[in-house]
Amino acid sequence: MAPNSLNNQLQGILNKINKLGISKNESKSLLLKLFILKKYGLISEKSKENEFVSLEQLIREWDSSIFNFYQKIERFFISEVLIPWEIIELILNLDTILSNHDFFSSLQADTKQKEIGQYFTSEKTINEVNNKIFSTKLTSNKIHSVIDFSAGLGDFIIPLLRKTELTIYGLELDKLSFEYCICSLIFNPKLSKQRKYSLLLTIKNGDAISGFDEIVFSDLCKNNEARKLMQDYLTLRLNLINKTNIPLEEDIIRVFSIRKQIGDIDKRFKEFNWFIDYPERFLDYDLNFIEENYFDFTVGNPPWIIYGPSIKKKYRSVLSSPPFSKYLYGKYNFVLPFLILALQLTKKKGALVLPQGIVAESYGKKVREKLIEERLLTKIELCESKLFEKVVNDYCIIYWDKESKNDTFQIQDNKIQKTIHVAFASIMNSHYKIPLLPKYHSSFIEKIASRSILLKEIIFVRRGLTLAKKYQQFYSEADPENNKIEHKKLIKHNAFKSQKKEGVMNFQVFYDGDKFVYDRELLGAPGDFSLFEREKIIRRNRGRKWYIGLDLSKEIYVNDIFDIIYSIDEKVSLKALFGYLSSSLTQYLAEYFIQRDITSNVVRELPYPDFSSNNLLVMEQLVDQWLNSAKGEEEFQRLRSEIDKIVYKIFDFNKEESDFVNSNSRYNWKHEQEH
Ligand SMILES: C[S@@+](CC[C@H](N)C(=O)[O-])C[C@H]1O[C@@H](n2cnc3c(N)ncnc32)[C@H](O)[C@@H]1O
């Protein structure tokens, strides 16, 4: 993120631009274009003679012909706005080392970034992906194609510009990001005119998922006028992209002009559509579908978005058709349709950066089945660090190769620095669960599982319900100073725990009775108060950190990032469950058994020990002491360690095995203490 002073500087410039009488987005668009011009050293001091300059003037000054194209790709039409030189000067004085990401993230609101899943991949990950996908030299007598269909600022595709034998396709939904990407390309003085012309044909603004709509395309074909235009357009594009004709300025202008005419016939044809906008990859001259073209390579990092009601509504129709419908399963992360699309579109090799849930959670089952049954998968890289500052999910990189057909694939776990080779045949089971662990962990976990029952057999787990805005409002009015963190005030971590940054953490949850008044009307989501007004365990996680609280007074209401856990038919003592779920063994399982973000489903699948009545009693007593006794740090640690001992006893662990648990959990509370 840009340092605060820079952020303020940029916001200051933006405010000044805003006063020119243009909209907020137009102001951002203007600023980003000026920033790119400045980055390439294309703003000449010559223009200073004028009190005001326009973007058009600035662009024409270094390349008048570029302006003919520039207007075709502009999403916010601000090239004629007169800008006081004073603003240009502020931009010229901006720090030159400001990275694209820092600059862009200062422009784009956090809420917008979250909504469209816009987090930028590190240069290291991008290089790694590109190097692996293009590890073999491309034959120079053939044109190859690559697509990044969630291109952001173009970080995956820009380094590939060096490969002249590659036609580079890029698609981006967000207009501002698209403008940043395309302007970075066509303003770049190092790129040849031919390269720029070619990129103008292939870098587009649009929606990768809703654009994969064959119905819109078949309707276009039924319209004679549109069909005729489409054929001319396709012929032109085919010649230009296959380099039968060297692209000339007038060819490009013609392509844009026909595309516009097609869009003018029916407003549905205006929107991005894969078959209309990249027809050379899908169609023959008679507009029949052919599969041979597609894209040789696919790279990228699709948006990780929660598949909420608004997305559901927007994409319902396209996702209920092939190729998506066959592979969507259960409640999925929105990256799943992107992976399905990528697998469909790639002719040779591809790689996507994805949340780890895709390799282990049930929503990825059907797509894993495809990757495994068809032996497409070549490698899963489980990545060590968090990908982005604001995203907590662990991520992985999935590589596939449609031509390799090996019997095995690799799992590279960067966290434990191990690579294992897995035979496809070994995982052709009904769930296509990929064993992400080295053998010594998996056999240890198998052993635990063989001596356990599943939590889901004895407990009910569900996500907490979102509290209505009205309640949140009420809360912030009651405590205006803290109105930014109002929903977090529903819980409070035990003082000992909150000092620790990581580890198995327990918290005593309490209800701030002064400020919270229960009112049934205030519950937001469907469901009823009986879910809350009962003895329960409340659980949440941040990445792999696992927090747990016990509410015996039946009064805690939580928001939607929490699990509510209670016993089915009193089958299990909540205190004992609470003890077990806060033990070091659970933390070990959370890290190794789960191997990904901890969801409610994952909790259900955890093994649970069958307490004998004696052990159960001791566990309950320990939990009681722990919750009620004075909690000096030492006492606290001692009780925790006693809880661990009971758990190890139930599982019949010898010293070696309990040491194994302690030494293998990164966030183990004892482990932390030792450091
Ligand atoms: C995780 S970011 C990755 C950006 C860039 N490729 C990178 O790796 O740094 C995902 C990008 O996908 C874009 N996006 C979101 N939904 C999209 C859609 N339906 N079609 C195309 N792009 C989309 C977002 O605007 C965002 O720029």
The ligand as a Gaussian input file, in Angstrom:
#p B3LYP/6-31G(d) Opt

LIG

0 1
 C       -7.517000     -11.304000      -7.988000
 S       -7.607000      -9.970000      -9.149000
 C       -6.217000     -10.337000     -10.138000
 C       -5.696000      -9.180000     -10.902000
 C       -4.400000      -9.447000     -11.661000
 N       -4.588000     -10.463000     -12.674000
 C       -3.336000      -9.885000     -10.702000
 O       -3.162000     -11.093000     -10.576000
 O       -2.674000      -9.074000     -10.078000
 C       -9.014000     -10.424000     -10.093000
 C       -9.391000      -9.442000     -11.188000
 O      -10.535000      -9.980000     -11.853000
 C      -11.412000      -8.914000     -12.169000
 N      -12.773000      -9.479000     -12.326000
 C      -13.710000      -9.660000     -11.370000
 N      -14.790000     -10.251000     -11.898000
 C      -14.535000     -10.440000     -13.208000
 C      -15.269000     -10.981000     -14.285000
 N      -16.509000     -11.472000     -14.099000
 N      -14.699000     -11.008000     -15.507000
 C      -13.450000     -10.508000     -15.703000
 N      -12.713000      -9.974000     -14.728000
 C      -13.233000      -9.948000     -13.490000
 C      -11.263000      -7.958000     -10.999000
 O      -11.675000      -6.657000     -11.368000
 C       -9.783000      -8.074000     -10.702000
 O       -9.036000      -7.116000     -11.399000

